Amino acid sequence: MQDRLNIAVFVDYDNIEIGVKSTLRREFDVSLALSALKERGDIVAKFAYANWGRQEGATRQMAENAVQMVQRIPSPRGDKNGADINLALDALEMAFTHAHVNAFAIVSGDSDFIPLVNKLKEYGKTVFVVGGKAFTSTILQQNCHEFVSYESLLEDGAAIVAQPMPDRRDVRGERPDRKDRRERGQRPAPLDLSQAMPLVERALQVLERRGVQPQLGLLKSTMLQLDPAFSERAYGAGSFSDFVEKLKKAEFINVSGSGGRYVIERRGHAPDKAAPKPEEALPMLRDMLETHRMELEEGATAEELEQWMQAEHPDFNLQKFGFQSFSEFLNYAQDKTVVRTEPDEERGLIVHLGAEFYPPALPESPAEPAIEEEDEPQPIVEGQPTIFEPNPPPPKPKKTVARKRAAAGAGSIRRPRKKRPE
């Protein structure tokens, strides 16, 4: 990345607003995203796209943060991708016409922006994506330079609730601690440090092969190159230096130096037990979905699926597989076609069975041509009338042209010619 980044911010408000509301049950705060981006460079332009006539409550916070609101006028046919197209065109135009803008931030979780991200990277631009880990496509997370998780920007104990969850959750027996955490809008529980060690080990190996001394800033930039979705805040650290200190106390790495010039080295041994991979949690989810297949025909909420999962697999632990919330796990499963999710402002995240539960029909095999059965000769019973001759004469051999001529020559009698009288 370049030393000085001039960042242009493009906000797909309709997408990010309903994503935050359906998964975190709170309103989207654009100032949190802008504050996180200011830590990475200078913000030189800010645009947000939405049908602002229906977003009266959001126009004030956009004006307070000097975000230019671009009106998206939906067509009579209700094109839901109108904002995506306008945003992509404006971002590409800026990439061509504003040479000083060398970084772009896409605030959205829509996977439709993957071509835009790839094209900006092709033009040598640094690309950030700001979105929730619970609703941003994992493919989009892995294809930008750095993914900034909206959940990691939440302050512990923040008490902002968009729409209180209905009381039916209490009737369903949801655990009070989970309910209180969601209503307070707190940051999800931190992951275990062992989950980060494969990435740390890989980044240190890369730096060793390059012959570069692994310092703090270089280690983090290398880790982001390998995994743009990495965030030290997911492990309960307020900064990357705090994250390294946690690894040091856990005796995962060796740290030397002082005054901000830390040098990180690998220890001689790896963690006692390798952390399970995220895909190892999918078989349990498939079993649960198959059990409740009938209930999922009309869709079920993420809270209902979480309760079913805990009932069928009491030992299931999200953090063990690298997920901070059940919604994040469902988002990962959606990219693997196990489930299909859709946000709903009132009910939250609605889950349906994914494409793998509805395999495409096999192609029809070509019809075999009908075989006509030859009629067998009927037996002749003596004394019974029949249309067939009892002993039909054998068929006469066909005469060829040569045989016809030979027969004609053999059967004719040559008469002597009469002499004329002299």
C-alpha positions as CSV (number, residue, x, y, z in Angstrom):
1,M,0.0,0.0,0.0
2,Q,1.1,3.6,-0.5
3,D,2.3,5.8,2.3
4,R,-0.4,8.4,1.9
5,L,-3.9,7.3,0.9
6,N,-6.6,9.7,-0.5
7,I,-9.8,7.8,0.0
8,A,-13.1,8.2,-1.8
9,V,-16.0,6.7,0.1
10,F,-19.1,5.3,-1.7
11,V,-22.0,4.1,0.6
12,D,-24.7,1.8,-0.7
13,Y,-27.0,3.0,2.0
14,D,-30.0,0.7,1.2
15,N,-27.8,-2.4,1.5
16,I,-25.8,-1.5,4.5
17,E,-28.8,-0.1,6.4
18,I,-31.0,-3.2,6.1
19,G,-28.0,-5.5,6.7
20,V,-27.1,-3.8,10.0
21,K,-30.8,-3.6,11.1
22,S,-31.6,-7.3,10.3
23,T,-28.4,-8.8,11.9
24,L,-27.5,-6.4,14.7
25,R,-31.0,-4.9,15.3
26,R,-29.7,-1.3,15.3
27,E,-29.5,1.7,13.0
28,F,-26.5,2.1,10.7
29,D,-24.2,4.9,11.9
30,V,-22.1,6.3,9.0
31,S,-19.8,8.1,11.4
32,L,-18.4,4.8,12.7
33,A,-17.4,3.8,9.2
34,L,-15.9,7.2,8.4
35,S,-13.9,7.2,11.7
36,A,-12.4,3.8,10.9
37,L,-11.4,4.9,7.4
38,K,-9.8,8.1,8.7
39,E,-7.3,5.9,10.5
40,R,-6.2,4.5,7.2
41,G,-5.9,7.7,5.1
42,D,-7.4,11.1,4.2
43,I,-11.1,11.0,3.1
44,V,-11.4,13.3,0.1
45,A,-14.9,12.5,-1.1
46,K,-18.0,11.0,0.4
47,F,-21.1,9.8,-1.5
48,A,-24.2,7.9,-0.4
49,Y,-26.8,6.4,-2.7
50,A,-30.4,5.8,-1.7
51,N,-34.0,6.8,-2.4
52,W,-33.7,9.6,0.2
53,G,-37.4,10.4,0.1
54,R,-37.9,7.2,2.1
55,Q,-34.9,7.7,4.4
56,E,-35.8,10.9,6.2
57,G,-34.2,9.8,9.4
58,A,-30.8,9.1,7.7
59,T,-30.5,12.4,5.9
60,R,-29.6,14.3,9.1
61,Q,-26.7,12.1,9.9
62,M,-25.5,12.2,6.4
63,A,-25.5,16.0,6.5
64,E,-23.8,16.1,9.8
65,N,-20.9,14.0,8.4
66,A,-20.8,16.0,5.1
67,V,-21.7,13.0,3.0
68,Q,-23.1,14.0,-0.4
69,M,-26.4,12.3,-0.9
70,V,-27.0,11.0,-4.4
71,Q,-30.7,10.5,-5.1
72,R,-31.6,7.2,-6.7
73,I,-35.0,7.3,-8.5
74,P,-36.3,3.8,-8.8
75,S,-37.9,2.9,-12.1
76,P,-41.6,1.8,-12.3
77,R,-40.4,-1.8,-12.5
78,G,-38.6,-1.4,-9.1
79,D,-35.0,-2.1,-10.2
80,K,-33.2,-3.0,-7.0
81,N,-29.8,-2.7,-8.6
82,G,-30.1,0.9,-9.6
83,A,-28.0,2.2,-6.8
84,D,-25.3,-0.4,-7.5
85,I,-25.0,0.7,-11.2
86,N,-24.9,4.4,-10.3
87,L,-22.3,3.8,-7.6
88,A,-20.1,1.7,-9.8
89,L,-20.2,4.1,-12.7
90,D,-19.3,7.1,-10.5
91,A,-16.5,5.2,-8.8
92,L,-14.9,4.2,-12.1
93,E,-15.3,7.8,-13.5
94,M,-13.5,9.1,-10.4
95,A,-10.7,6.5,-10.9
96,F,-10.1,7.9,-14.4
97,T,-10.6,11.7,-13.8
98,H,-9.1,12.2,-10.3
99,A,-5.6,10.9,-10.4
100,H,-4.9,12.0,-6.7
101,V,-7.6,9.5,-5.5
102,N,-5.6,6.3,-5.0
103,A,-8.0,4.5,-2.6
104,F,-11.7,3.6,-2.6
105,A,-13.9,2.5,0.2
106,I,-17.1,0.6,-0.7
107,V,-19.5,0.6,2.3
108,S,-21.8,-2.3,1.4
109,G,-22.1,-6.1,1.8
110,D,-23.4,-6.7,-1.7
111,S,-21.4,-9.3,-3.7
112,D,-22.5,-7.5,-6.9
113,F,-19.6,-5.1,-6.2
114,I,-16.9,-7.8,-6.8
115,P,-16.4,-6.7,-10.4
116,L,-16.0,-3.1,-9.3
117,V,-13.5,-4.1,-6.7
118,N,-11.4,-6.1,-9.1
119,K,-11.5,-3.4,-11.7
120,L,-10.3,-0.7,-9.2
121,K,-7.5,-3.1,-8.1
122,E,-6.6,-3.5,-11.8
123,Y,-6.1,0.2,-12.1
124,G,-3.7,0.2,-9.1
125,K,-6.2,1.5,-6.5
126,T,-6.3,0.4,-2.9
127,V,-9.8,-0.9,-2.0
128,F,-11.4,-1.1,1.4
129,V,-14.8,-2.7,2.0
130,V,-16.8,-1.8,5.1
131,G,-19.6,-4.1,6.0
132,G,-20.9,-6.5,8.6
133,K,-19.3,-10.0,8.8
134,A,-22.9,-11.3,9.3
135,F,-24.1,-10.1,5.9
136,T,-21.1,-9.3,3.7
137,S,-20.3,-11.9,1.1
138,T,-17.1,-13.8,2.1
139,I,-16.0,-13.6,-1.5
140,L,-16.2,-9.8,-1.3
141,Q,-14.3,-9.8,2.0
142,Q,-11.4,-11.9,0.5
143,N,-11.0,-9.9,-2.7
144,C,-10.5,-6.4,-1.3
145,H,-7.2,-5.1,0.2
146,E,-8.8,-4.8,3.7
147,F,-12.2,-5.6,5.0
148,V,-13.4,-3.5,7.9
149,S,-16.0,-5.3,10.0
150,Y,-18.8,-3.1,11.2
151,E,-19.2,-5.3,14.3
152,S,-15.7,-4.5,15.3
153,L,-16.5,-0.8,15.3
154,L,-19.2,-1.1,18.0
155,E,-18.2,0.1,21.4
156,D,-18.8,-2.3,24.3
157,G,-22.0,-1.4,26.1
158,A,-23.3,0.8,23.3
159,A,-27.1,1.1,23.9
160,I,-28.6,1.9,20.5
161,V,-31.5,-0.3,19.5
162,A,-33.1,0.1,16.1
163,Q,-36.2,-1.9,16.7
164,P,-36.7,-4.0,19.8
165,M,-37.1,-7.7,19.0
166,P,-40.6,-9.0,19.5
167,D,-41.6,-10.6,22.8
168,R,-42.0,-14.0,21.1
169,R,-38.3,-14.6,21.7
170,D,-39.0,-14.9,25.4
171,V,-41.7,-17.4,24.8
172,R,-39.4,-19.5,22.6
173,G,-37.0,-19.7,25.6
174,E,-34.1,-17.7,24.3
175,R,-31.3,-17.4,26.7
176,P,-31.3,-14.0,28.6
177,D,-27.6,-13.3,28.1
178,R,-27.9,-13.6,24.3
179,K,-31.0,-11.4,24.3
180,D,-29.4,-8.7,26.5
181,R,-26.3,-8.7,24.4
182,R,-28.2,-8.1,21.2
183,E,-30.4,-5.4,22.6
184,R,-27.4,-3.5,23.9
185,G,-25.8,-3.8,20.5
186,Q,-22.5,-4.9,22.0
187,R,-19.5,-6.2,20.1
188,P,-19.6,-10.0,19.7
189,A,-17.6,-12.2,22.0
190,P,-13.9,-12.3,21.1
191,L,-12.3,-15.3,19.4
192,D,-9.6,-17.5,20.9
193,L,-6.1,-16.5,20.0
194,S,-5.4,-19.9,18.6
195,Q,-7.7,-19.1,15.8
196,A,-5.3,-16.4,14.6
197,M,-2.1,-18.5,14.8
198,P,-2.3,-20.2,11.4
199,L,-2.4,-16.7,9.7
200,V,0.3,-15.3,12.0
201,E,2.6,-18.3,11.3
202,R,2.0,-18.1,7.6
203,A,2.8,-14.3,7.5
204,L,6.0,-14.8,9.5
205,Q,7.1,-17.5,7.1
206,V,6.5,-15.2,4.1
207,L,8.6,-12.5,5.7
208,E,11.4,-15.0,6.5
209,R,11.5,-16.1,2.9
210,R,11.7,-12.5,1.8
211,G,14.6,-11.9,4.3
212,V,12.7,-9.0,5.9
213,Q,12.7,-8.3,9.6
214,P,9.2,-8.9,10.9
215,Q,8.2,-5.7,12.6
216,L,4.7,-4.7,13.8
217,G,3.5,-2.7,10.8
218,L,5.0,-5.1,8.2
219,L,3.5,-8.1,10.0
220,K,0.0,-6.7,9.9
221,S,0.3,-5.6,6.2
222,T,1.4,-9.1,5.3
223,M,-1.4,-10.7,7.3
224,L,-3.9,-8.4,5.5
225,Q,-2.4,-9.4,2.1
226,L,-3.1,-13.1,3.0
227,D,-6.5,-12.5,4.7
228,P,-8.1,-9.1,4.0
229,A,-10.8,-9.9,6.6
230,F,-8.4,-10.1,9.5
231,S,-9.1,-7.7,12.4
232,E,-7.3,-7.7,15.7
233,R,-10.5,-6.5,17.3
234,A,-12.1,-9.8,16.6
235,Y,-9.7,-11.2,19.3
236,G,-10.5,-8.6,21.9
237,A,-7.5,-6.3,21.1
238,G,-7.9,-2.6,20.7
239,S,-4.8,-2.3,18.5
240,F,-2.4,-4.5,16.7
241,S,0.3,-4.0,19.3
242,D,-2.2,-5.2,21.9
243,F,-2.9,-8.2,19.8
244,V,0.9,-9.0,19.6
245,E,1.1,-8.6,23.4
246,K,-1.7,-11.1,23.8
247,L,0.1,-13.6,21.6
248,K,3.3,-13.0,23.6
249,K,1.6,-13.7,26.9
250,A,0.0,-16.8,25.5
251,E,3.6,-17.9,24.5
252,F,2.6,-18.3,20.8
253,I,5.4,-15.9,19.6
254,N,8.7,-14.3,20.7
255,V,8.8,-10.5,20.8
256,S,12.0,-8.5,21.2
257,G,12.8,-4.8,21.0
258,S,11.2,-1.7,22.6
259,G,10.0,1.7,21.8
260,G,7.5,0.6,19.2
261,R,10.2,-1.3,17.2
262,Y,9.1,-4.8,18.2
263,V,10.5,-7.7,16.3
264,I,8.3,-10.8,16.2
265,E,9.7,-14.3,15.8
266,R,8.1,-17.7,15.5
267,R,8.4,-20.1,18.4
268,G,9.9,-23.5,17.9
269,H,6.6,-25.2,18.4
270,A,3.1,-24.7,17.1
271,P,0.0,-24.6,19.3
272,D,-0.9,-27.9,21.0
273,K,-4.0,-28.4,18.9
274,A,-4.9,-26.9,15.6
275,A,-8.1,-24.9,15.5
276,P,-11.0,-26.5,13.5
277,K,-11.6,-25.0,10.1
278,P,-14.9,-23.1,9.4
279,E,-16.0,-25.7,6.9
280,E,-15.9,-28.4,9.6
281,A,-19.0,-26.9,11.1
282,L,-21.2,-27.3,8.0
283,P,-22.0,-31.0,8.4
284,M,-23.8,-30.3,11.7
285,L,-25.7,-27.5,10.1
286,R,-26.8,-29.7,7.2
287,D,-28.1,-32.4,9.6
288,M,-30.1,-29.8,11.5
289,L,-31.5,-28.3,8.3
290,E,-32.5,-31.7,7.0
291,T,-34.3,-32.4,10.3
292,H,-36.3,-29.2,10.1
293,R,-36.8,-29.2,6.3
294,M,-40.6,-28.8,6.5
295,E,-40.4,-25.7,8.8
296,L,-37.8,-24.1,6.5
297,E,-40.1,-24.3,3.4
298,E,-41.6,-20.9,4.4
299,G,-38.4,-19.6,5.9
300,A,-37.3,-19.4,9.6
301,T,-35.5,-16.7,11.6
302,A,-31.9,-16.9,12.5
303,E,-32.8,-17.1,16.1
304,E,-35.0,-20.2,15.5
305,L,-32.1,-21.9,13.7
306,E,-29.7,-21.1,16.5
307,Q,-32.1,-22.7,19.0
308,W,-32.5,-25.8,16.9
309,M,-28.8,-26.0,16.5
310,Q,-28.2,-25.8,20.3
311,A,-31.0,-28.4,20.9
312,E,-29.5,-30.9,18.4
313,H,-25.8,-30.2,19.1
314,P,-25.4,-29.0,22.7
315,D,-21.6,-28.9,22.3
316,F,-21.7,-26.7,19.2
317,N,-19.4,-23.7,19.8
318,L,-19.2,-21.0,17.2
319,Q,-16.0,-19.5,18.4
320,K,-14.2,-22.8,18.0
321,F,-14.8,-22.6,14.3
322,G,-13.8,-18.9,14.0
323,F,-17.3,-17.3,14.0
324,Q,-18.3,-14.6,16.4
325,S,-22.1,-14.8,15.9
326,F,-24.6,-17.3,14.4
327,S,-25.5,-14.8,11.7
328,E,-21.9,-14.7,10.6
329,F,-21.9,-18.5,10.4
330,L,-25.1,-18.4,8.3
331,N,-23.5,-15.8,6.0
332,Y,-20.5,-18.2,5.5
333,A,-23.0,-21.1,4.9
334,Q,-24.8,-19.0,2.3
335,D,-21.6,-18.6,0.2
336,K,-21.3,-22.4,0.3
337,T,-24.9,-22.7,-1.0
338,V,-26.1,-24.5,2.2
339,V,-28.6,-21.8,3.1
340,R,-30.1,-18.8,1.5
341,T,-30.7,-15.7,3.7
342,E,-32.8,-12.6,3.1
343,P,-33.0,-9.6,5.5
344,D,-36.3,-8.5,7.0
345,E,-36.7,-5.3,8.9
346,E,-39.3,-6.7,11.3
347,R,-38.3,-10.3,11.8
348,G,-34.5,-10.0,11.2
349,L,-32.6,-12.5,9.1
350,I,-34.9,-15.0,7.3
351,V,-33.2,-18.3,6.3
352,H,-34.2,-20.7,3.6
353,L,-32.7,-23.9,2.4
354,G,-29.8,-23.4,0.0
355,A,-29.3,-24.5,-3.6
356,E,-27.6,-27.8,-2.6
357,F,-30.9,-29.0,-1.1
358,Y,-32.5,-28.5,-4.5
359,P,-30.1,-30.2,-7.0
360,P,-30.9,-29.6,-10.7
361,A,-33.0,-32.2,-12.4
362,L,-31.2,-34.8,-14.5
363,P,-31.4,-34.3,-18.2
364,E,-34.1,-36.5,-19.8
365,S,-32.7,-39.5,-21.6
366,P,-33.6,-39.7,-25.3
367,A,-36.6,-42.0,-25.9
368,E,-35.7,-45.4,-27.4
369,P,-37.2,-46.1,-30.8
370,A,-40.1,-48.5,-30.7
371,I,-39.3,-52.0,-32.1
372,E,-42.0,-53.3,-34.4
373,E,-42.6,-57.0,-33.7
374,E,-43.0,-59.2,-36.8
375,D,-46.2,-61.2,-37.0
376,E,-45.4,-64.8,-36.6
377,P,-47.2,-67.3,-38.9
378,Q,-50.3,-68.7,-37.4
379,P,-50.5,-72.5,-37.0
380,I,-52.8,-74.2,-39.4
381,V,-55.2,-76.7,-37.9
382,E,-56.6,-79.3,-40.1
383,G,-60.4,-78.9,-40.7
384,Q,-60.4,-75.3,-39.6
385,P,-61.0,-72.5,-42.1
386,T,-58.0,-70.3,-42.8
387,I,-57.1,-67.6,-45.2
388,F,-53.7,-69.1,-45.7
389,E,-52.9,-72.0,-48.0
390,P,-52.0,-75.1,-46.1
391,N,-48.9,-75.7,-48.1
392,P,-48.1,-72.6,-50.0
393,P,-45.9,-73.2,-53.0
394,P,-42.3,-72.0,-52.7
395,P,-41.7,-68.6,-54.3
396,K,-40.4,-68.7,-57.8
397,P,-36.9,-67.4,-58.3
398,K,-36.8,-64.0,-59.9
399,K,-35.4,-64.1,-63.4
400,T,-32.7,-61.8,-64.3
401,V,-32.3,-60.2,-67.7
402,A,-29.7,-62.8,-68.8
403,R,-32.0,-65.7,-67.8
404,K,-34.9,-64.2,-69.6
405,R,-32.9,-63.9,-72.8
406,A,-31.6,-67.4,-72.4
407,A,-35.1,-68.8,-71.9
408,A,-36.4,-66.9,-74.9
409,G,-33.6,-68.3,-77.1
410,A,-34.0,-71.9,-75.9
411,G,-37.8,-71.9,-76.4
412,S,-37.9,-70.5,-79.9
413,I,-37.8,-72.7,-83.1
414,R,-36.0,-71.4,-86.1
415,R,-37.9,-71.9,-89.3
416,P,-35.9,-72.4,-92.6
417,R,-36.1,-69.5,-95.0
418,K,-38.0,-70.0,-98.2
419,K,-36.0,-69.6,-101.4
420,R,-37.3,-67.1,-103.9
421,P,-38.2,-68.7,-107.3
422,E,-35.7,-68.0,-109.9
